[in-house]
Amino acid sequence: MSKTYNADSLNIWEVGMGYKFTSTLAMHAAYAKNTQGNVDGKFLKSYNVELDYKGAEQENKGSFGVWAAYRHLGNAAVIHPTYDAMNGGQKGWELGTAYTLDKNIVGTLRYFRGKDLQDTGDQDASRLFGRVEFFF
């Protein structure tokens, strides 16, 4: 983002929703927009659409979940995104899985492939993220 934001504050609003098709299949979506600042519109909006199948439950060894998502995270519309495989200023696809290795041990793997949002043209980006969590 090479243009200056040119505002003293943020004015971000967001709307989100989710729908559970079955006990194992759900879809979630969110849209956010910043109505302040003097930058290209792609930096002022963020959206996310995610389809989830099942879900890893930390107390149930062998439980798992998988998901596919498309995300667009404009720099001026997110403060600190919590998606581990991508950052603000990126857009693209994320595929992920989580698996309960043993009671209270969950492994997660996420793969992002997309673009870095830039004024001069979007550049290819990708990241692989993995984590093992221990719950006490």
MDTraj code that builds the backbone (N, CA, C; nanometers):
import mdtraj as md
import numpy as np

residues = "MET SER LYS THR TYR ASN ALA ASP SER LEU ASN ILE TRP GLU VAL GLY MET GLY TYR LYS PHE THR SER THR LEU ALA MET HIS ALA ALA TYR ALA LYS ASN THR GLN GLY ASN VAL ASP GLY LYS PHE LEU LYS SER TYR ASN VAL GLU LEU ASP TYR LYS GLY ALA GLU GLN GLU ASN LYS GLY SER PHE GLY VAL TRP ALA ALA TYR ARG HIS LEU GLY ASN ALA ALA VAL ILE HIS PRO THR TYR ASP ALA MET ASN GLY GLY GLN LYS GLY TRP GLU LEU GLY THR ALA TYR THR LEU ASP LYS ASN ILE VAL GLY THR LEU ARG TYR PHE ARG GLY LYS ASP LEU GLN ASP THR GLY ASP GLN ASP ALA SER ARG LEU PHE GLY ARG VAL GLU PHE PHE PHE".split()
xyz = np.array([
    [0.0863, -0.1154, 0.0000],
    [0.0000, 0.0000, 0.0000],
    [0.0912, 0.1220, 0.0000],
    [0.1152, 0.1848, -0.1145],
    [0.2080, 0.2957, -0.1223],
    [0.1428, 0.4305, -0.0952],
    [0.0118, 0.4441, -0.1144],
    [-0.0570, 0.5683, -0.0815],
    [-0.0664, 0.5830, 0.0694],
    [-0.0695, 0.7081, 0.1149],
    [-0.0866, 0.7340, 0.2564],
    [-0.2324, 0.7141, 0.2937],
    [-0.2556, 0.6561, 0.4084],
    [-0.3916, 0.6313, 0.4549],
    [-0.4693, 0.7625, 0.4667],
    [-0.4057, 0.8684, 0.5151],
    [-0.4590, 1.0046, 0.5152],
    [-0.5879, 1.0210, 0.5959],
    [-0.5924, 0.9623, 0.7144],
    [-0.7040, 0.9829, 0.8065],
    [-0.6521, 0.9609, 0.9483],
    [-0.7166, 1.0238, 1.0447],
    [-0.6737, 1.0135, 1.1843],
    [-0.7329, 0.8933, 1.2571],
    [-0.8311, 0.8291, 1.1976],
    [-0.8968, 0.7184, 1.2660],
    [-0.9448, 0.6141, 1.1655],
    [-0.9912, 0.5051, 1.2186],
    [-1.0535, 0.3996, 1.1398],
    [-1.2038, 0.4051, 1.1642],
    [-1.2814, 0.3660, 1.0668],
    [-1.4256, 0.3533, 1.0839],
    [-1.4665, 0.2219, 1.0169],
    [-1.4424, 0.1130, 1.0877],
    [-1.4652, -0.0211, 1.0327],
    [-1.5967, -0.0761, 1.0861],
    [-1.6795, -0.1245, 0.9950],
    [-1.8006, -0.1970, 1.0335],
    [-1.7909, -0.3360, 0.9738],
    [-1.8614, -0.4304, 1.0360],
    [-1.8529, -0.5696, 0.9914],
    [-1.9878, -0.6386, 1.0078],
    [-2.0133, -0.7320, 0.9189],
    [-2.1303, -0.8178, 0.9296],
    [-2.0831, -0.9613, 0.9033],
    [-2.1367, -1.0549, 0.9788],
    [-2.0982, -1.1944, 0.9619],
    [-2.2169, -1.2861, 0.9824],
    [-2.2051, -1.4068, 0.9295],
    [-2.3115, -1.5054, 0.9457],
    [-2.2544, -1.6451, 0.9308],
    [-2.3310, -1.7406, 0.9775],
    [-2.2934, -1.8799, 0.9641],
    [-2.4184, -1.9643, 0.9470],
    [-2.4033, -2.0769, 0.8810],
    [-2.5164, -2.1671, 0.8618],
    [-2.4654, -2.3100, 0.8715],
    [-2.5342, -2.3910, 0.9496],
    [-2.4991, -2.5310, 0.9657],
    [-2.5944, -2.6135, 0.8797],
    [-2.5415, -2.6715, 0.7711],
    [-2.6226, -2.7529, 0.6809],
    [-2.6615, -2.8852, 0.7450],
    [-2.5638, -2.9489, 0.8080],
    [-2.5843, -3.0751, 0.8798],
    [-2.5019, -3.0677, 1.0077],
    [-2.4990, -3.1727, 1.0845],
    [-2.4193, -3.1717, 1.2075],
    [-2.2691, -3.1702, 1.1789],
    [-2.2293, -3.1966, 1.0543],
    [-2.0863, -3.2016, 1.0212],
    [-2.0441, -3.1015, 0.9136],
    [-2.1370, -3.0273, 0.8546],
    [-2.1048, -2.9362, 0.7448],
    [-2.1609, -2.7969, 0.7732],
    [-2.0725, -2.6972, 0.7721],
    [-2.1150, -2.5605, 0.8016],
    [-2.0432, -2.4615, 0.7104],
    [-2.1053, -2.3456, 0.6917],
    [-2.0457, -2.2376, 0.6141],
    [-2.0513, -2.1100, 0.6978],
    [-1.9428, -2.0325, 0.6894],
    [-1.9340, -1.9051, 0.7605],
    [-1.8874, -1.7989, 0.6615],
    [-1.9377, -1.6773, 0.6801],
    [-1.8971, -1.5665, 0.5938],
    [-1.8929, -1.4380, 0.6762],
    [-1.8062, -1.3472, 0.6375],
    [-1.7966, -1.2166, 0.7029],
    [-1.7505, -1.1142, 0.6002],
    [-1.7945, -0.9904, 0.6208],
    [-1.7540, -0.8793, 0.5348],
    [-1.7275, -0.7597, 0.6251],
    [-1.6168, -0.6903, 0.6012],
    [-1.5827, -0.5701, 0.6778],
    [-1.5418, -0.4601, 0.5813],
    [-1.5729, -0.3364, 0.6184],
    [-1.5377, -0.2219, 0.5340],
    [-1.4956, -0.1064, 0.6224],
    [-1.3912, -0.0376, 0.5803],
    [-1.3447, 0.0845, 0.6453],
    [-1.3915, 0.2010, 0.5593],
    [-1.4640, 0.2931, 0.6168],
    [-1.5163, 0.4063, 0.5403],
    [-1.4284, 0.5308, 0.5527],
    [-1.3091, 0.5167, 0.6101],
    [-1.2127, 0.6274, 0.6222],
    [-1.0931, 0.5985, 0.5319],
    [-1.0087, 0.6972, 0.5133],
    [-0.8823, 0.6777, 0.4436],
    [-0.8899, 0.7031, 0.2950],
    [-0.7753, 0.7360, 0.2394],
    [-0.7644, 0.7729, 0.0988],
    [-0.6730, 0.6738, 0.0277],
    [-0.7163, 0.5472, 0.0214],
    [-0.6397, 0.4431, -0.0469],
    [-0.7330, 0.3676, -0.1408],
    [-0.6753, 0.2864, -0.2262],
    [-0.7529, 0.2049, -0.3198],
    [-0.8552, 0.1203, -0.2438],
    [-0.9726, 0.1014, -0.3022],
    [-1.0820, 0.0279, -0.2391],
    [-1.0483, -0.1133, -0.1963],
    [-0.9542, -0.1796, -0.2661],
    [-0.9208, -0.3171, -0.2280],
    [-0.8546, -0.3234, -0.0902],
    [-0.7990, -0.2116, -0.0435],
    [-0.7384, -0.2072, 0.0890],
    [-0.8397, -0.1742, 0.1977],
    [-0.9555, -0.1217, 0.1596],
    [-1.0575, -0.0766, 0.2546],
    [-1.1625, -0.1823, 0.2851],
    [-1.1534, -0.3009, 0.2255],
    [-1.2531, -0.4057, 0.2489],
    [-1.1853, -0.5377, 0.2825],
    [-1.2582, -0.6193, 0.3561],
    [-1.2144, -0.7547, 0.3884],
    [-1.3352, -0.8461, 0.3835],
    [-1.3147, -0.9672, 0.3344],
    [-1.4224, -1.0649, 0.3380],
    [-1.3645, -1.2045, 0.3478],
    [-1.4495, -1.2947, 0.3927],
    [-1.4081, -1.4304, 0.4211],
    [-1.5278, -1.5223, 0.3984],
    [-1.5073, -1.6301, 0.3249],
    [-1.6088, -1.7344, 0.3089],
    [-1.5392, -1.8667, 0.3368],
    [-1.5947, -1.9440, 0.4298],
    [-1.5296, -2.0681, 0.4719],
    [-1.6312, -2.1809, 0.4815],
    [-1.5946, -2.2964, 0.4266],
    [-1.6750, -2.4179, 0.4354],
    [-1.6006, -2.5160, 0.5255],
    [-1.6670, -2.5617, 0.6313],
    [-1.6057, -2.6500, 0.7307],
    [-1.6732, -2.7867, 0.7305],
    [-1.5913, -2.8910, 0.7401],
    [-1.6430, -3.0267, 0.7556],
    [-1.5893, -3.0829, 0.8872],
    [-1.6788, -3.1224, 0.9729],
    [-1.6466, -3.1756, 1.1053],
    [-1.5635, -3.0752, 1.1843],
    [-1.4791, -3.1238, 1.2743],
    [-1.3951, -3.0381, 1.3574],
    [-1.3220, -3.1226, 1.4588],
    [-1.1958, -3.0923, 1.4807],
    [-1.1174, -3.1659, 1.5797],
    [-1.1653, -3.1262, 1.7187],
    [-1.1954, -3.2246, 1.8000],
    [-1.2372, -3.2015, 1.9385],
    [-1.1239, -3.2476, 2.0289],
    [-1.0713, -3.1581, 2.1100],
    [-0.9516, -3.1887, 2.1884],
    [-0.9681, -3.3078, 2.2813],
    [-1.0905, -3.3389, 2.3230],
    [-1.1123, -3.4506, 2.4152],
    [-1.1330, -3.5845, 2.3440],
    [-1.1469, -3.5829, 2.2100],
    [-1.1763, -3.7061, 2.1353],
    [-1.0629, -3.7426, 2.0392],
    [-0.9764, -3.8332, 2.0825],
    [-0.8662, -3.8800, 1.9986],
    [-0.9211, -3.9306, 1.8653],
    [-0.8584, -3.8907, 1.7552],
    [-0.8991, -3.9336, 1.6221],
    [-1.0008, -3.8425, 1.5556],
    [-1.0570, -3.7468, 1.6287],
    [-1.1509, -3.6541, 1.5646],
    [-1.0721, -3.5576, 1.4760],
    [-1.1372, -3.5083, 1.3730],
    [-1.0675, -3.4228, 1.2773],
    [-1.1651, -3.3247, 1.2137],
    [-1.1081, -3.2270, 1.1475],
    [-1.1865, -3.1325, 1.0696],
    [-1.1052, -3.0882, 0.9498],
    [-1.1736, -3.0497, 0.8443],
    [-1.1094, -2.9925, 0.7262],
    [-1.1901, -2.8701, 0.6837],
    [-1.1249, -2.7780, 0.6155],
    [-1.1942, -2.6586, 0.5681],
    [-1.1277, -2.6042, 0.4428],
    [-1.2064, -2.5290, 0.3699],
    [-1.1593, -2.4537, 0.2537],
    [-1.2168, -2.3132, 0.2685],
    [-1.1354, -2.2133, 0.2394],
    [-1.1803, -2.0754, 0.2568],
    [-1.1202, -1.9866, 0.1494],
    [-1.1955, -1.8830, 0.1133],
    [-1.1408, -1.7747, 0.0325],
    [-1.1449, -1.6508, 0.1197],
    [-1.0310, -1.5804, 0.1293],
    [-1.0216, -1.4626, 0.2146],
    [-0.9577, -1.3466, 0.1382],
    [-1.0074, -1.2277, 0.1636],
    [-0.9510, -1.1034, 0.1110],
    [-0.9365, -1.0109, 0.2315],
    [-0.8129, -0.9812, 0.2711],
    [-0.7880, -0.9027, 0.3913],
    [-0.7194, -0.7709, 0.3552],
    [-0.7982, -0.6689, 0.3274],
    [-0.7423, -0.5375, 0.2967],
    [-0.6733, -0.4778, 0.4182],
    [-0.5550, -0.4195, 0.3986],
    [-0.4749, -0.3650, 0.5095],
    [-0.5518, -0.2668, 0.5961],
    [-0.6348, -0.1830, 0.5367],
    [-0.7036, -0.0781, 0.6111],
    [-0.8375, -0.1250, 0.6673],
    [-0.8731, -0.2515, 0.6502],
    [-1.0006, -0.3020, 0.7002],
    [-0.9842, -0.4081, 0.8085],
    [-0.8617, -0.4451, 0.8402],
    [-0.8347, -0.5399, 0.9487],
    [-0.7263, -0.4808, 1.0378],
    [-0.7410, -0.4976, 1.1669],
    [-0.6407, -0.4444, 1.2592],
    [-0.5324, -0.5485, 1.2847],
    [-0.5725, -0.6669, 1.3221],
    [-0.4783, -0.7766, 1.3436],
    [-0.5489, -0.9083, 1.3122],
    [-0.5394, -0.9552, 1.1884],
    [-0.6104, -1.0784, 1.1517],
    [-0.5572, -1.1986, 1.2284],
    [-0.6448, -1.2933, 1.2550],
    [-0.6072, -1.4115, 1.3331],
    [-0.5969, -1.5377, 1.2479],
    [-0.5854, -1.5220, 1.1181],
    [-0.5634, -1.6379, 1.0307],
    [-0.4134, -1.6634, 1.0267],
    [-0.3706, -1.7802, 1.0697],
    [-0.2281, -1.8082, 1.0844],
    [-0.1535, -1.8200, 0.9522],
    [-0.2199, -1.8590, 0.8459],
    [-0.1512, -1.8838, 0.7198],
    [-0.1436, -1.7602, 0.6305],
    [-0.2116, -1.6513, 0.6672],
    [-0.2068, -1.5307, 0.5837],
    [-0.2127, -1.4068, 0.6704],
    [-0.1747, -1.2942, 0.6123],
    [-0.1676, -1.1673, 0.6828],
    [-0.2631, -1.0665, 0.6207],
    [-0.2778, -0.9528, 0.6870],
    [-0.3492, -0.8419, 0.6264],
    [-0.2763, -0.8007, 0.4995],
    [-0.3493, -0.7555, 0.4000],
    [-0.2875, -0.7186, 0.2739],
    [-0.2707, -0.8354, 0.1793],
    [-0.3457, -0.9433, 0.2025],
    [-0.3391, -1.0599, 0.1145],
    [-0.4800, -1.1073, 0.0798],
    [-0.4900, -1.1814, -0.0307],
    [-0.6150, -1.2450, -0.0704],
    [-0.5823, -1.3805, -0.1296],
    [-0.6756, -1.4757, -0.1150],
    [-0.6528, -1.6059, -0.1752],
    [-0.7206, -1.7180, -0.0999],
    [-0.6818, -1.8408, -0.1352],
    [-0.7431, -1.9626, -0.0833],
    [-0.6631, -2.0185, 0.0328],
    [-0.7357, -2.0722, 0.1298],
    [-0.6727, -2.1450, 0.2391],
    [-0.7386, -2.2815, 0.2500],
    [-0.6570, -2.3841, 0.2592],
    [-0.7033, -2.5201, 0.2861],
    [-0.6423, -2.5615, 0.4189],
    [-0.7201, -2.6297, 0.5012],
    [-0.6664, -2.6670, 0.6309],
    [-0.7273, -2.7928, 0.6862],
    [-0.6579, -2.8475, 0.7835],
    [-0.7056, -2.9648, 0.8547],
    [-0.6562, -2.9588, 0.9987],
    [-0.7340, -3.0157, 1.0874],
    [-0.6947, -3.0304, 1.2279],
    [-0.7269, -3.1737, 1.2680],
    [-0.6402, -3.2330, 1.3497],
    [-0.6556, -3.3725, 1.3895],
    [-0.6170, -3.3860, 1.5368],
    [-0.6970, -3.4564, 1.6132],
    [-0.6668, -3.4805, 1.7540],
    [-0.5785, -3.6044, 1.7638],
    [-0.4507, -3.5817, 1.7916],
    [-0.3511, -3.6884, 1.7960],
    [-0.3703, -3.7795, 1.9173],
    [-0.4047, -3.7207, 2.0280],
    [-0.4336, -3.7910, 2.1518],
    [-0.5183, -3.6965, 2.2350],
    [-0.5751, -3.7443, 2.3438],
    [-0.6590, -3.6562, 2.4246],
    [-0.5792, -3.5307, 2.4614],
    [-0.6346, -3.4158, 2.4316],
    [-0.5772, -3.2840, 2.4609],
    [-0.4517, -3.2493, 2.3800],
    [-0.4325, -3.3150, 2.2656],
    [-0.3223, -3.2808, 2.1736],
    [-0.3802, -3.2699, 2.0329],
    [-0.3815, -3.1482, 1.9778],
    [-0.4415, -3.1233, 1.8468],
    [-0.3358, -3.0656, 1.7524],
    [-0.3225, -3.1280, 1.6361],
    [-0.2332, -3.0781, 1.5314],
    [-0.3140, -3.0085, 1.4231],
    [-0.2627, -2.8957, 1.3753],
    [-0.3299, -2.8176, 1.2715],
    [-0.2316, -2.7891, 1.1591],
    [-0.2790, -2.7986, 1.0362],
    [-0.1987, -2.7670, 0.9186],
    [-0.2833, -2.6801, 0.8265],
    [-0.2277, -2.5655, 0.7842],
    [-0.2973, -2.4713, 0.6953],
    [-0.2070, -2.4367, 0.5773],
    [-0.2664, -2.4281, 0.4594],
    [-0.1922, -2.3873, 0.3402],
    [-0.2659, -2.2713, 0.2738],
    [-0.1943, -2.1628, 0.2503],
    [-0.2494, -2.0456, 0.1833],
    [-0.1800, -2.0277, 0.0489],
    [-0.2597, -1.9973, -0.0530],
    [-0.2056, -1.9633, -0.1856],
    [-0.2902, -1.8495, -0.2389],
    [-0.2229, -1.7400, -0.2730],
    [-0.2963, -1.6242, -0.3223],
    [-0.2035, -1.5136, -0.3676],
    [-0.2398, -1.3909, -0.3303],
    [-0.1677, -1.2715, -0.3756],
    [-0.1465, -1.1752, -0.2601],
    [-0.0366, -1.1016, -0.2661],
    [-0.0157, -0.9845, -0.1814],
    [-0.0816, -0.8674, -0.2515],
    [-0.1681, -0.7948, -0.1821],
    [-0.2345, -0.6782, -0.2407],
    [-0.1357, -0.5619, -0.2446],
    [-0.1143, -0.5073, -0.3639],
    [-0.0212, -0.3952, -0.3809],
    [-0.0782, -0.2969, -0.4811],
    [-0.0405, -0.1709, -0.4681],
    [-0.0839, -0.0683, -0.5637],
    [-0.0311, -0.0963, -0.7040],
    [0.0863, -0.1556, -0.7124],
    [0.1528, -0.1760, -0.8408],
    [0.1137, -0.3050, -0.9101],
    [0.0191, -0.3779, -0.8552],
    [-0.0200, -0.5085, -0.9104],
    [0.0036, -0.6152, -0.8068],
    [-0.0866, -0.7070, -0.7967],
    [-0.0793, -0.8103, -0.6940],
    [0.0306, -0.9116, -0.7267],
    [0.1042, -0.9510, -0.6219],
    [0.2155, -1.0439, -0.6360],
    [0.1784, -1.1782, -0.5730],
    [0.2240, -1.2885, -0.6329],
    [0.1953, -1.4221, -0.5805],
    [0.2472, -1.4380, -0.4379],
    [0.1717, -1.5117, -0.3577],
    [0.2110, -1.5382, -0.2194],
    [0.1622, -1.6765, -0.1806],
    [0.2357, -1.7435, -0.0932],
    [0.1913, -1.8719, -0.0388],
    [0.2596, -1.8941, 0.0953],
    [0.1961, -1.9769, 0.1787],
    [0.2524, -2.0065, 0.3094],
    [0.1942, -2.1383, 0.3583],
    [0.2774, -2.2151, 0.4249],
    [0.2360, -2.3376, 0.4921],
    [0.2565, -2.3138, 0.6413],
    [0.1541, -2.3420, 0.7213],
    [0.1606, -2.3181, 0.8658],
    [0.1186, -2.4444, 0.9388],
    [0.1940, -2.4826, 1.0380],
    [0.1599, -2.5991, 1.1192],
    [0.1731, -2.5677, 1.2667],
    [0.0909, -2.6363, 1.3468],
    [0.0951, -2.6143, 1.4911],
    [0.0475, -2.7410, 1.5616],
    [0.1091, -2.7697, 1.6766],
    [0.0606, -2.8732, 1.7658],
    [0.0285, -2.8047, 1.8973],
    [-0.0954, -2.8240, 1.9465],
    [-0.1386, -2.7606, 2.0710],
    [-0.1617, -2.8666, 2.1768],
    [-0.1168, -2.8351, 2.2988],
    [-0.1368, -2.9202, 2.4139],
    [-0.2320, -2.8487, 2.5091],
    [-0.3389, -2.9130, 2.5490],
    [-0.4390, -2.8525, 2.6361],
    [-0.4289, -2.9141, 2.7757],
    [-0.4324, -2.8299, 2.8774],
    [-0.4211, -2.8758, 3.0176],
    [-0.5461, -2.8389, 3.0930],
])
top = md.Topology()
chain = top.add_chain()
for i, resn in enumerate(residues, 1):
    res = top.add_residue(resn, chain, resSeq=i)
    for name in ("N", "CA", "C"):
        top.add_atom(name, md.element.get_by_symbol(name[0]), res)
traj = md.Trajectory(xyz[None], top)
